[in-house]
Every structure is written in C-alpha cells, then in structure tokens.
Amino acid sequence: MLSPAERAVCDSLGPLRAGNKVSIAMFEYIHTSLEQALSDTGNSIAEQIVVFNGKTDEQDPDDRSARDIALRFDAWMRAVDSLHDRDETDFSAELARIHEVSNVREDAIVIQRDVCLVAVYHLAKWSGAK
C-alpha cells in the first residue's frame, strides 16, 4: 500500500498512474537510487572530514573547510533523518563513520559542534537510546 506521499510521487510521473505496477516499480527504483546517493554522500562527507583532519590551522586559517563540511553534513542529515523517520531507512553505518572521523580533532570547534554532536544525537535517537 502506498503512502499519500508515495502516491503523489507516482501521480507526478505523467502517464503512469498510482497503483499501476509500473509506477510502483518506478517509485521503488527512485527510492533505491535516492538511498544509494545518500549513502554515497555520507561516505563522501566522512572522507572530506578525513582530509580536513590532515590539515593544519595554517592551511585553513578561517575554518572555511570546516564550515563547508558542516553545511554539507547539515543538508545530508536533514535528508537521511527524514527518510529514517518515514520508513526507517538505515544510514547508521555512514553516520557512525562520520562521528568517528569528526571526533579526531578536538581543536576543530565547528566540526565538534556542528557535526560530531549532531551525529551523536542522531545515532542515539535512531538506536532508541534515551
């Protein structure tokens, strides 16, 4: 059974109509593609943090790299949290990796505050921890 949001997506596919096996298959393909893209993005954010961790303050004096990472992580986090809340799509592995690498540099305040703490919060939320 399609949710109202899923039915709206299927309806928006033009000649394909909600309930039609083709439109359901199309929605599943879109959902799978979105999951893969978000997984890849999470892994890319983790790698971006690893590169950041290797930089010195002199190489990035105004924390531009950290702010770029934090903005990208925020957008990604909103998307994956929404999918998790809607249908329990699991991005825990990607988020755990992001948490692990974001906790390396304690002097990186932007990464600690805007990435590491948010990752901890969502990992606990998704695991059901209080």
N, C-alpha and C positions, 0 to 999 in steps of 0.2 A: 504494500500500500504506500503510495507516495504522500509525502507531507505536502501542505499547501505551498511551501517554498519550492519543493521539487516539482510539483505540478506546474507552478508558474514558469520555472525554467523550461520544462518540456513544452509548454504552450508557446514560449517565446521562440521556439525552434522553427517557426514558419509552418510549412505544410504538415509537419509532424504534429500529432496531437497527443496530449497527455493520455496515458492509458495504452497507447499504441506500443507494441513490443519494441519497435524501432526507436521510439523516443525514450523508452525506459533504458534501452541499451545505450543510447547516446548519452543520457544523463549519467549512467554508471561509468562510461568512458571519460566524461568530463570530470567526474568526481575523482576517479583514479588518477587522471592526469594532474589535477589540482593537488592531490595528496603527494604525488611524486615531486611536483615542482616545489611544494612547501618543504618537503623533506630535503631536497637538494639545496634549497635556500638556507635551511637551518644548518646543514653541514658547511655551507659556504661561509656563513656568519662565524661559525666556530673556527674555520681556517683563517678568516680575517682577524679574529682575536689572537690567534697564534702568531700571526705576522706582527700584529701590534705589540704583543708581549716581547718580541725581539727588538723593538725599537728603543732607543734611548730618549730621554727628555729633549736632548738637543736635536734629534731627528724629527721630533714632533712637538715643538715648544708650545703651541697654542691648543694642544689636545684635539686638533681637527679630526684625526683618525678615530679617536675615542668617541667623539660626538657623532661622526658618521656611522660608526658601528652601533651606537646606542639608538640612533634614529631608525636604522635598518632593522635592528632587533625589535624595537617597539612595534613597527608595522607587521613584522613577521609574527610576533607574539599575539597581536590582536587577531590575526587571521587564524592561527592554529588554536588559540583558546576558543574562538568562536566555533570552529569545527569540532573541537573536543566537547564543548558543551552541547552541541547539537546532536552529534551522533557518536561521541566517544572515540573519534579518530585519535590514534595514539602517536604523539610526537615526543614521548618521554625520552627516547634514546637521543634524539637530536638536542633536546633541551638539557639533558644531563651532561652531554658533551660540552655544550655552551657554558653551563655552570662550571664544569671542571676547568676549562681554559680561562674563563673570566675571573677565576679566583686565584690566579697565579701572581698577578702584580697588585699587591696591597696598596701601592702608591698611586694606582690609577683610579682616582676617585670617581670619575664619570662611569667607568666600566663597573666598578664595585657597586655604585648606587643604582645605575640605570639598567644594568644587565644582570649582574650576579644576584642581587637581592630579589629582583623580579623573577629570575629563574628559580630561586629557592622557593619563593612564594607559590609559583605555579606547579612546581614539582610536588610540593606538599598538598596543594589543592587537588591535583589530579590523582594523587595516591590515596586521598581520603583522610590524610593525617590532620589532626586538629592543631 
